[in-house]
Amino acid sequence: MSSAGYTPLNDTDDENNSKENKGSERKTSLLQNVLDKTGYPTSVWFILGNEFCERFSYYGMHAILVIYLTHMLKMDDDSATAVYHTFNMLCYFSPLLGAILADSWLGKYKTILYVSIIYAIGNIVVAVTSIPAILAKVKLTGVMIGLLLIAVGTGGIKPCVSAFGGDQFTASQERLLQSFFSIFYFAINLGSLLSMIITPILRGDVNCFGNSCYPLAFGVPALLMITSVALFWCGRKKYKKVPPEGNVVMQVSCAVGYAIKKCICSRKDKNVKKEHWMDWAEDKYGTKMVSDIKALLKVLFMFLPMPVFWTLFDQQGSRWTLQAEEMDGDIGALGTIKPDQVQALNPVFILVLIPIFEYIVYPLLAKCNFLIKPLQRMCAGMFLAAVSFVFAAFLQIAIQNSRIHVVAPPNGYANLKIINAAQCDLKIAGTGLDATVSVDEASTYFHVPATLDSLKVESQNCPSPMKQTFPLKIQEHSVDTFVIGKQQNNLVGQKLTDPLAPLKAGIVKVRFVYFGGNIADKVDIQLNKTLTYHGVSELMSNTNYTKILSNHYNIRIRKANTSDLLLKKQLYFGNGGVFTVVVREDPKKPGKLEMTQYTDIRPMSISMLWQVPQYLTLTSGEVLFSITGLEFAYSQSPLSMKSCIMAGWLLTVSIGNAIVVIFAEARITDNMANEFFFFSGLLAIVLIIFMIMSYFYKYEYYSVNGVKPGPDDESHPLTEKTDAAAPPDDK
């Protein structure tokens, strides 16, 4: 018999179990105490964890999508851009369906749970169908089905999660509610930032199935989405669940439809006139509802030019990523940036710029009486977005001017390059060819007749003169390199076939030529932990081109099948370049090897860091346009119309992406610089229209309870919130 707190000394198992239970209770109690000290309801933390994982999943998959479409599915840039923005369009159209589902039928909790399951299935489909063996069978179908499910999922929960989080607070917790939305927005940006950095690394730095590891890069977001669903489900007993009360968007749509129908039908009766066409709906929907819809339509009218801003903004993940593919990601000792990682600049700048604008920029501008009103700030944001595309266009021109492609040989000719890996200058002669190539140098490509059948090579100024005639077989339009070296006072040589075009997405090609037989008959050449050329033999034996990531490599050469290190040297292979590396005996250090890198196709020479100005400018425009735009919409609409305003706002993003799809499929120009100038000019024209609309716009003022004061009441400032806190926009 034992009393409370007493454990029998002769029962070891009971003692251990008791200790474990108490330890578990202490941990749970400690965690609960920490959570309680924040003042937030416990249920809120499940929602925040859910949002972090979901945003990581979405942006992780989103970041690498264009590169996956172009490299694995072999789509051209325009088609990949169209698919990417069609996906974006669906992501911002489906919130309308999610809102209707939540408010009219299932409620927020069930909508988030059920739609998240669809979302997770979509991620799993994309990850599984990216496995090469499966991809070869399903091709484009697999990713399209997965993207459709993801678009329905992310859009379906978008209007519900932040609002569901707000439901967890009581009326007396207004300050906590405001801070919750700040943390919610932070979770969104933290999740997107981490995913945009990590997912490209999984794609590029991990090798699986003999290629870039897209199954892992898509699999991790899928796992995070499954975790998101699990976290949300775990909090099911703690949530405050508000039952559905009917969807305002549907009610407004019905009222507008009724007013239009009655207005058209009443045109025959000229004696009946209404001040506003919506007044025809007063008999069925009441004066208050009609008045609120009029205020809503006034704000929605101001939304008409806004989609063009999103047309430019959302090209960060498509055109700007494709632009980054044509640039050099080397940042020295800090490593190499991947093209799809540059997008991470947006959430970084967002987190930095928001407090800078709130506490420095806006107060300074206010002292100058400049950019005071929301519409003025939005105009400034549109202007900065247009400027960012001007920056992108000039950068693209610089990229195009920096490219040096191999010029294809004319009819009846071939391209031939000579690499001199011998110990002295060489004179090269043959049909249509007479040149001298310095030691350790590579010539430019010579246009030689396709009838050239041999090369006569003679050493220049060598202690021991050498001559050799090499038989040569080339074909019309072929592009080749002939490597010449020395072995035991004899010239040896070998022809290698070259590519014509540079590569993209941080990819390079490299091959090795070895003729150090005096030191080791065979060697193993190791580039990294996962790539080693085994048993490379003497007498000019060469490896085939291998695709690797642009990066710095510590190359190690060992005797074959041993740990004897013969040479270690670091080489950098620039983005898009094609390289030949010659390994030979060092003429100055007999018995030692040396390694020389030759460029077959010059890599991209302009640093990805030059994209920083355009990202900084566009993100500054986003802060001015997006955040201020939400404040404007909320402050200018009645309390009953908040859901409709959010739906309209998300719809502008959807339409903006649809515009990109139209222009991408129209293929107006093949020059990306001209395309950037076009979009900048398009937004500039829309900006002028928006400025005119803003000039004539008359601001309305609503109190916290949604009541509109009289015209002489100046007690409510322009930017006053009309409810406790507006749900943050995840843009």
C-alpha positions in Angstrom: 0.0 0.0 0.0 1.3 3.4 -0.9 0.2 6.9 -0.4 0.5 9.8 -3.0 4.0 10.6 -3.8 5.3 7.3 -2.3 7.0 4.7 -4.5 7.5 1.1 -3.3 11.3 0.4 -3.0 10.9 -3.1 -4.3 9.2 -2.2 -7.5 11.8 -1.0 -10.0 9.5 -0.9 -13.0 7.0 1.2 -11.2 9.7 3.6 -10.1 11.1 4.1 -13.6 7.6 4.6 -15.0 6.8 7.1 -12.4 10.0 9.0 -13.1 9.4 9.0 -16.8 5.8 10.2 -16.3 6.9 13.0 -14.0 9.7 14.0 -16.4 7.2 14.1 -19.3 4.8 16.1 -17.2 7.5 18.6 -16.2 8.5 19.0 -19.9 4.9 19.5 -21.0 4.3 21.8 -18.1 7.4 23.8 -18.9 6.5 24.1 -22.6 2.9 25.1 -21.6 4.2 27.8 -19.2 6.4 29.2 -21.9 3.5 29.3 -24.4 1.1 30.8 -21.7 3.5 33.6 -20.9 3.1 34.9 -24.5 -0.6 35.4 -23.7 -1.6 33.7 -27.0 -4.1 30.9 -26.9 -2.3 27.5 -27.3 -4.2 26.8 -30.5 -2.4 29.8 -32.2 1.0 28.0 -32.1 -0.4 25.1 -34.1 -1.6 27.6 -36.7 1.7 29.4 -36.9 3.6 26.1 -37.2 1.2 25.0 -39.9 1.7 28.3 -41.8 5.5 28.1 -41.6 5.6 24.6 -43.0 3.1 25.4 -45.7 4.9 28.5 -46.9 8.2 26.5 -46.9 6.5 23.8 -49.0 5.0 26.3 -51.4 8.0 28.5 -52.0 10.4 25.6 -52.0 8.6 24.0 -54.9 7.9 27.3 -56.5 11.6 28.4 -56.5 12.9 25.5 -58.7 9.8 25.0 -60.9 11.0 27.0 -63.9 14.4 25.3 -64.0 12.7 21.9 -63.6 10.4 22.6 -66.5 13.3 23.8 -68.8 15.9 21.2 -67.9 14.0 18.0 -67.0 10.9 18.4 -69.1 12.9 20.2 -71.9 10.4 23.0 -72.3 11.5 26.2 -74.0 11.7 29.4 -71.9 8.4 30.8 -73.1 6.4 27.6 -72.5 8.0 27.2 -69.1 7.1 30.8 -68.2 3.5 30.2 -69.4 3.1 27.1 -67.2 4.7 28.9 -64.2 2.3 31.9 -64.4 -0.7 29.7 -65.2 0.1 28.0 -61.9 0.4 31.3 -60.2 -2.9 32.5 -61.7 -4.7 29.4 -60.3 -3.1 29.9 -56.9 -4.7 33.3 -56.7 -8.0 32.5 -58.2 -8.8 29.5 -56.1 -9.0 31.6 -52.9 -12.5 32.6 -54.1 -13.5 29.0 -54.0 -11.9 28.4 -50.7 -13.7 31.4 -49.1 -17.1 30.2 -50.5 -16.4 26.7 -49.2 -15.4 27.9 -45.7 -18.1 30.6 -45.2 -21.0 28.8 -46.8 -20.5 25.1 -46.0 -17.6 23.6 -44.2 -16.3 26.3 -41.9 -12.7 27.4 -41.7 -11.3 24.5 -39.8 -12.6 21.7 -42.1 -11.8 23.7 -45.2 -8.2 24.1 -44.1 -7.8 20.5 -43.1 -9.5 18.9 -46.2 -8.0 21.2 -48.7 -4.5 20.9 -47.1 -4.7 17.1 -47.7 -5.4 17.8 -51.4 -2.4 20.2 -51.2 -0.1 17.5 -49.7 -1.2 15.0 -52.3 -0.2 17.5 -55.1 3.2 17.9 -53.6 3.7 14.1 -53.4 2.6 13.7 -57.0 5.1 16.3 -58.2 7.9 14.7 -56.1 7.2 11.1 -57.2 6.7 12.0 -60.9 10.1 13.8 -60.9 11.9 10.4 -60.4 13.5 9.8 -63.9 12.0 6.3 -64.4 8.5 7.6 -63.7 9.1 11.0 -65.5 9.9 9.1 -68.7 6.5 7.5 -68.6 4.2 10.4 -67.4 6.3 13.3 -68.8 4.3 16.6 -68.5 1.1 15.0 -67.2 2.5 14.2 -63.8 3.7 17.7 -62.9 0.6 19.3 -64.3 -1.7 17.1 -62.1 0.5 17.9 -59.1 0.5 21.6 -59.8 -3.3 21.7 -60.2 -3.8 20.0 -56.9 -1.2 22.4 -55.2 -2.9 25.4 -56.8 -6.3 24.3 -55.4 -4.7 23.6 -52.1 -2.7 26.7 -51.5 -5.4 28.9 -52.8 -8.2 27.1 -50.9 -6.5 27.7 -47.5 -5.2 31.2 -48.3 -8.3 33.2 -47.3 -8.9 30.9 -44.2 -5.7 30.5 -42.2 -5.1 34.1 -41.1 -8.8 34.6 -40.4 -8.9 31.3 -38.5 -6.0 32.4 -36.4 -7.8 35.7 -35.7 -10.9 33.6 -34.5 -8.8 32.2 -31.7 -8.7 35.6 -29.9 -11.4 37.2 -27.8 -12.6 40.8 -28.2 -10.4 41.8 -25.2 -7.2 40.6 -26.9 -7.0 43.2 -29.6 -3.3 44.0 -29.0 -2.4 40.3 -29.0 -4.4 39.9 -32.2 -2.3 42.7 -33.9 1.0 41.1 -32.7 -0.2 37.7 -33.9 -0.6 39.0 -37.4 2.9 40.4 -37.3 4.3 37.0 -36.2 2.1 35.4 -38.8 3.7 37.5 -41.5 7.1 36.8 -40.1 6.4 33.0 -40.2 5.4 33.4 -43.9 8.6 35.2 -44.8 10.9 33.0 -42.7 9.4 29.9 -44.3 9.8 31.3 -47.8 13.3 32.6 -47.2 14.6 29.3 -45.9 13.0 27.2 -48.6 14.4 29.5 -51.4 17.9 28.9 -50.0 17.6 25.2 -49.1 15.6 23.8 -52.0 18.0 24.9 -54.8 20.8 23.3 -52.8 18.9 20.0 -52.6 18.3 20.3 -56.4 21.9 21.0 -57.3 24.3 19.8 -54.7 22.8 16.4 -54.2 23.1 13.8 -57.0 20.5 11.0 -57.3 19.5 8.8 -60.2 22.6 10.0 -62.0 21.2 13.6 -62.2 20.2 16.7 -60.2 18.1 15.4 -57.3 14.7 16.9 -58.1 12.9 14.1 -56.3 14.6 15.2 -53.1 14.1 18.9 -53.9 10.4 18.4 -54.4 10.2 15.7 -51.7 11.3 17.9 -48.8 8.5 20.5 -49.6 6.1 17.5 -49.8 7.3 16.3 -46.3 6.9 19.8 -44.9 3.3 20.0 -46.3 2.5 16.6 -44.6 4.0 18.0 -41.4 1.8 21.1 -41.9 -1.3 19.0 -42.1 -0.3 16.9 -39.1 0.4 20.0 -37.0 -2.9 21.5 -37.8 -4.7 18.3 -37.0 -2.9 18.0 -33.7 -4.5 21.2 -32.5 -8.0 20.1 -33.3 -9.2 19.9 -29.7 -7.9 23.4 -28.8 -9.3 25.4 -31.7 -12.2 27.9 -31.3 -14.3 27.0 -34.4 -16.7 29.6 -35.7 -19.6 28.0 -37.7 -20.1 29.2 -41.3 -22.4 32.2 -41.5 -22.8 32.6 -45.3 -20.4 33.9 -47.8 -20.4 37.7 -48.4 -18.8 37.3 -51.9 -21.7 35.1 -53.0 -24.3 37.6 -51.5 -22.6 40.5 -53.2 -22.4 38.6 -56.5 -26.2 37.8 -56.3 -27.1 41.4 -55.4 -25.0 42.8 -58.3 -26.5 40.3 -60.7 -30.0 41.1 -59.5 -29.4 44.9 -59.9 -28.0 44.5 -63.4 -30.9 42.3 -64.5 -33.5 44.6 -63.1 -31.8 47.7 -64.6 -31.8 46.2 -68.0 -35.4 45.1 -67.7 -36.5 48.5 -66.5 -35.0 50.5 -69.4 -38.3 50.4 -71.2 -40.0 52.3 -68.4 -38.4 55.8 -68.8 -40.4 57.2 -65.9 -38.4 55.2 -63.3 -34.9 56.5 -62.8 -32.3 55.6 -60.2 -29.3 57.7 -59.1 -27.1 54.6 -59.2 -27.7 51.3 -61.0 -27.2 49.3 -57.8 -30.2 51.1 -56.4 -32.4 48.7 -58.3 -31.5 46.0 -55.8 -32.8 47.9 -52.7 -36.2 46.2 -52.8 -34.6 42.8 -52.2 -31.3 43.4 -50.4 -32.0 46.6 -48.5 -30.5 50.1 -48.4 -27.6 49.1 -46.1 -26.4 46.3 -48.3 -26.7 48.3 -51.5 -24.8 51.2 -49.9 -22.0 48.9 -48.8 -21.8 47.4 -52.3 -21.5 50.9 -53.8 -18.5 51.6 -51.5 -17.0 48.2 -52.5 -17.4 48.9 -56.2 -15.7 52.3 -55.8 -12.6 50.6 -54.3 -12.7 47.7 -56.9 -12.7 50.3 -59.6 -9.4 51.5 -58.3 -8.2 47.9 -58.5 -8.6 47.8 -62.3 -5.0 49.0 -63.2 -3.4 47.0 -60.4 -2.9 43.6 -62.1 -0.1 45.0 -64.3 2.0 45.6 -61.1 1.7 41.8 -60.4 2.5 41.1 -64.0 6.0 42.5 -63.4 6.3 41.4 -59.8 5.7 37.7 -60.2 8.3 37.4 -63.0 11.0 37.1 -60.3 10.4 33.4 -60.3 10.3 33.0 -64.1 12.1 35.6 -66.4 14.4 36.9 -63.7 15.4 33.3 -62.8 16.0 32.5 -66.4 18.1 35.7 -66.6 20.1 34.5 -63.6 20.9 31.3 -65.4 22.9 33.3 -67.9 25.0 34.9 -65.1 28.0 33.9 -62.9 27.1 32.9 -59.4 30.6 32.9 -58.0 31.0 34.9 -54.8 34.5 33.9 -53.9 35.1 32.4 -50.5 31.3 32.5 -49.7 30.6 29.9 -52.4 28.4 29.9 -55.5 24.9 31.2 -55.8 22.4 29.1 -57.8 20.1 30.8 -60.2 17.0 29.8 -58.3 18.4 31.0 -55.0 18.5 34.7 -56.1 14.7 34.9 -55.4 15.5 34.7 -51.7 16.5 38.4 -51.9 12.8 39.3 -52.0 11.9 38.0 -48.5 15.2 39.2 -47.1 14.6 42.7 -48.4 10.9 42.6 -47.2 12.0 41.9 -43.6 14.6 44.6 -43.8 12.6 47.3 -45.6 9.3 47.2 -43.8 10.7 48.7 -40.5 12.9 51.1 -42.5 9.9 52.4 -44.4 7.7 52.6 -41.3 10.2 54.3 -39.0 12.5 56.2 -41.3 11.2 56.7 -44.9 7.6 57.6 -44.2 8.3 60.0 -41.3 10.9 61.8 -43.4 8.5 62.0 -46.4 5.7 63.2 -44.1 7.9 66.2 -43.1 8.2 67.1 -46.8 4.4 66.5 -47.2 5.2 63.9 -49.8 3.6 60.5 -50.3 1.2 61.0 -47.5 -1.9 59.3 -49.0 -2.1 55.6 -49.7 -2.8 56.0 -53.5 0.3 58.3 -53.7 2.4 55.6 -52.2 0.9 53.0 -54.5 1.8 55.1 -57.5 5.4 55.3 -56.2 5.4 51.6 -55.8 4.3 51.1 -59.4 6.9 53.5 -60.6 9.7 51.6 -58.8 8.5 48.3 -60.3 8.7 49.8 -63.8 12.3 51.1 -63.0 13.3 47.7 -61.7 12.5 46.2 -65.2 14.5 48.9 -66.8 17.4 47.8 -64.7 16.7 44.2 -65.7 16.6 45.2 -69.4 20.0 47.0 -69.3 21.5 44.0 -67.4 20.1 41.7 -70.0 21.8 43.8 -72.8 25.1 43.5 -70.9 24.6 39.7 -70.6 23.9 39.4 -74.3 27.0 41.5 -75.2 29.2 39.4 -73.0 28.3 36.1 -74.7 30.9 34.6 -76.9 29.6 31.5 -78.7 31.5 29.2 -80.9 30.8 30.4 -84.4 29.5 27.6 -86.5 31.8 26.7 -89.5 30.5 27.6 -93.0 29.7 24.9 -95.6 32.6 22.7 -96.6 34.5 23.7 -93.4 35.0 22.5 -89.8 36.2 24.2 -86.6 39.5 23.1 -85.2 41.3 24.3 -82.0 44.8 23.4 -81.0 45.9 22.9 -77.3 49.7 22.9 -76.9 50.5 20.8 -73.8 54.0 20.1 -75.0 57.1 21.8 -73.6 57.8 24.3 -76.3 56.1 26.3 -79.1 54.6 24.3 -81.9 54.2 25.1 -85.6 51.1 23.5 -87.1 50.6 23.0 -90.8 48.0 21.3 -93.0 45.5 22.0 -95.7 44.3 25.5 -95.2 46.1 25.8 -91.8 49.4 27.4 -91.0 49.8 28.6 -87.4 52.1 28.7 -84.4 50.7 27.9 -80.9 52.7 28.9 -77.8 53.4 26.3 -75.1 50.5 25.8 -72.6 48.2 27.9 -74.8 45.1 27.1 -76.7 44.5 28.6 -80.1 41.2 30.1 -81.3 39.0 28.0 -83.5 40.4 27.8 -87.0 38.0 27.3 -90.0 39.7 24.5 -91.8 38.6 22.6 -94.9 36.7 19.4 -94.3 39.2 17.8 -96.6 42.0 18.3 -94.0 43.4 14.8 -93.4 46.6 15.4 -91.4 48.4 17.8 -89.2 52.2 18.4 -89.6 53.6 19.5 -86.2 57.1 20.8 -85.6 58.6 22.0 -82.4 60.1 25.5 -82.2 63.2 26.4 -80.1 63.3 23.1 -78.3 66.5 21.5 -76.9 65.5 18.3 -78.7 63.7 19.1 -82.0 60.5 17.1 -82.5 58.4 16.5 -85.7 55.3 14.4 -86.1 52.5 14.0 -88.7 49.1 13.2 -87.2 46.5 11.6 -89.4 43.2 13.5 -88.9 39.6 12.7 -89.8 37.1 15.6 -89.5 33.6 16.2 -90.9 31.9 19.2 -92.4 30.5 21.5 -89.7 32.2 19.6 -86.9 33.8 21.4 -83.9 36.9 19.7 -82.6 40.0 20.2 -80.4 43.3 18.6 -81.0 45.5 18.2 -77.9 49.3 17.8 -78.5 51.7 16.8 -75.8 55.1 15.2 -75.3 56.0 11.7 -74.2 59.6 10.5 -74.1 60.8 13.0 -76.6 58.0 12.3 -79.0 54.9 14.3 -79.8 51.6 12.6 -79.1 48.1 14.0 -80.0 44.4 13.3 -79.8 41.3 14.8 -81.3 38.3 15.6 -79.1 34.8 16.6 -80.1 33.5 19.9 -78.7 30.0 21.4 -78.1 28.8 24.6 -79.7 26.5 26.3 -77.1 26.9 27.3 -73.4 24.9 25.7 -70.7 22.4 27.2 -68.2 21.2 26.8 -64.6 24.6 26.8 -63.0 25.7 23.8 -65.1 29.1 23.3 -66.7 30.8 20.6 -68.7 34.3 19.4 -68.0 36.6 16.7 -69.4 40.1 15.5 -68.4 43.0 14.6 -70.6 45.9 12.6 -69.0 49.3 11.8 -70.3 51.6 11.3 -67.3 52.6 7.7 -68.0 56.1 8.3 -66.7 54.6 8.8 -63.2 51.6 6.5 -63.2 50.0 4.4 -65.9 46.6 4.9 -64.5 45.1 7.5 -62.1 41.9 8.3 -60.3 40.7 11.9 -60.8 38.4 13.0 -58.0 36.3 16.1 -58.3 34.1 15.7 -55.2 32.7 13.0 -52.9 30.3 11.7 -55.5 32.3 12.1 -58.7 35.5 10.3 -59.5 37.0 9.2 -62.8 38.5 5.8 -62.2 41.4 4.3 -64.1 42.2 7.1 -66.4 45.2 5.7 -68.4 48.2 7.2 -70.0 48.9 8.1 -73.7 46.4 10.9 -74.0 43.4 9.0 -72.6 40.5 11.4 -72.1 37.2 11.3 -70.2 33.9 12.3 -71.8 32.3 15.6 -71.0 30.6 15.4 -67.6 27.9 17.9 -66.4 28.7 19.3 -63.0 27.5 22.4 -61.1 29.4 25.6 -61.4 31.6 25.8 -58.3 35.1 25.7 -56.9 36.5 22.1 -56.8 39.5 20.8 -54.9 40.6 18.2 -57.5 42.7 15.3 -56.3 44.7 12.9 -58.5 45.8 9.6 -57.0 47.4 6.5 -58.4 44.6 4.2 -59.5 43.1 2.1 -56.7 45.4 3.6 -54.1 45.4 6.4 -51.6 48.7 7.9 -53.0 48.0 11.5 -53.7 49.9 12.8 -56.8 48.4 16.2 -57.2 45.8 18.5 -55.5 44.6 21.7 -57.1 41.6 24.0 -56.8 39.8 25.0 -60.1 36.7 27.1 -60.6 34.3 26.2 -63.4 32.1 29.1 -64.3 28.4 28.9 -65.0 27.6 27.8 -68.5 31.3 27.2 -69.5 32.8 24.1 -71.1 36.3 23.1 -70.1 39.1 20.7 -70.9 41.6 20.0 -68.1 45.0 18.6 -69.2 47.0 16.6 -66.6 50.7 16.0 -67.6 54.1 15.7 -66.1 55.5 19.0 -64.9 58.4 19.9 -67.2 60.0 22.0 -64.5 59.5 19.3 -61.8 60.2 15.9 -63.2 58.3 13.2 -61.4 55.5 15.6 -60.5 52.1 16.2 -62.2 50.7 19.6 -63.2 47.1 20.5 -64.2 46.1 23.1 -66.7 42.5 24.3 -67.4 41.5 25.3 -70.9 38.2 27.0 -71.8 36.3 25.4 -74.7 33.3 27.7 -74.3 33.6 30.8 -72.2 31.4 30.8 -69.1 29.0 33.6 -68.1 31.0 36.6 -67.0 28.5 38.9 -65.4 27.9 38.3 -61.7 24.5 37.4 -60.3 25.0 40.1 -57.7 24.1 42.6 -60.5 20.5 41.5 -60.0 20.6 43.0 -56.4 19.6 46.5 -57.6 16.6 45.3 -59.5 15.4 43.1 -56.6 15.9 45.9 -54.1 14.0 48.4 -56.3 11.1 45.9 -57.0 10.9 45.0 -53.3 10.8 48.6 -52.3 7.9 49.0 -54.8 6.2 46.0 -53.2 6.4 47.6 -49.7 4.9 50.8 -51.1 2.3 49.1 -53.3 1.2 45.9 -51.7 1.2 46.7 -48.0 -0.2 50.2 -48.5 -2.7 48.8 -51.0 -4.2 46.5 -48.4 -4.4 49.3 -45.9 -6.1 51.5 -48.5 -8.6 48.8 -49.4 -9.5 48.0 -45.8 -9.8 51.7 -44.8 -12.0 52.5 -47.7 -14.5 49.7 -47.4 -17.4 49.1 -45.0 -16.9 46.4 -42.3 -19.3 44.0 -44.1 -17.2 44.1 -47.3 -13.8 43.1 -46.0 -14.0 39.5 -47.4 -14.9 40.9 -50.8 -12.0 43.3 -50.8 -9.6 40.5 -50.0 -11.1 38.4 -52.8 -10.7 41.3 -55.2 -7.1 41.9 -54.1 -6.1 38.3 -54.7 -8.0 38.4 -58.0 -5.7 41.2 -59.2 -2.7 39.0 -58.6 -4.4 36.2 -60.6 -5.2 38.5 -63.6 -1.6 39.9 -63.5 -0.2 36.4 -64.0 -2.7 35.7 -66.7 -1.3 38.7 -68.6 2.2 37.1 -68.5 0.8 33.9 -69.8 -0.8 35.7 -72.8 2.4 37.6 -73.7 4.6 34.5 -73.1 2.5 32.4 -75.5 2.2 35.3 -78.0 6.1 35.2 -78.3 6.2 38.8 -79.3 10.0 38.9 -79.2 12.9 36.5 -78.6 15.0 39.2 -77.0 14.5 39.2 -73.3 15.8 42.8 -72.9 13.2 44.1 -75.3 10.6 42.1 -73.3 11.7 43.8 -70.1 11.5 47.2 -71.7 8.0 46.4 -73.0 6.7 45.4 -69.5 8.3 48.5 -68.0 6.6 50.7 -70.6 3.3 48.9 -70.1 3.3 49.6 -66.4 4.4 53.2 -67.0 1.3 53.7 -69.2 -0.9 52.1 -66.6 0.7 54.2 -63.9 -0.3 57.4 -65.7 -3.9 56.1 -65.8 -3.8 55.2 -62.2 -2.4 58.6 -61.2 -5.4 60.3 -63.0 -7.8 57.9 -61.2 -6.1 58.7 -57.9 -6.3 62.4 -58.5 -10.1 62.3 -58.8 -10.6 59.7 -56.1 -12.4 61.0 -52.9 -11.4 59.2 -49.8 -14.1 57.8 -47.4 -13.6 57.4 -43.7 -15.0 54.5 -41.6 -14.9 54.2 -37.8 -13.8 51.0 -36.1 -17.4 49.7 -36.0 -17.9 50.3 -39.7 -20.0 53.5 -39.3 -19.4 56.2 -41.9 -19.1 59.7 -40.2 -20.6 62.8 -41.6 -18.7 64.9 -44.2 -17.5 67.4 -41.6 -16.2 64.8 -39.2 -12.4 64.8 -39.3 -11.8 62.6 -36.3 -10.7 59.6 -38.3 -7.3 59.7 -40.0 -7.0 58.4 -43.5 -5.0 55.3 -42.6 -7.0 54.2 -39.6 -7.7 50.5 -39.6 -11.3 49.5 -39.7 -11.0 46.3 -37.8 -8.6 44.9 -35.2 -6.0 43.9 -37.8 -6.0 43.2 -41.5 -4.8 39.7 -42.5 -1.3 40.0 -43.9 -0.8 39.4 -47.5 1.7 36.6 -48.3 3.2 38.4 -51.3 
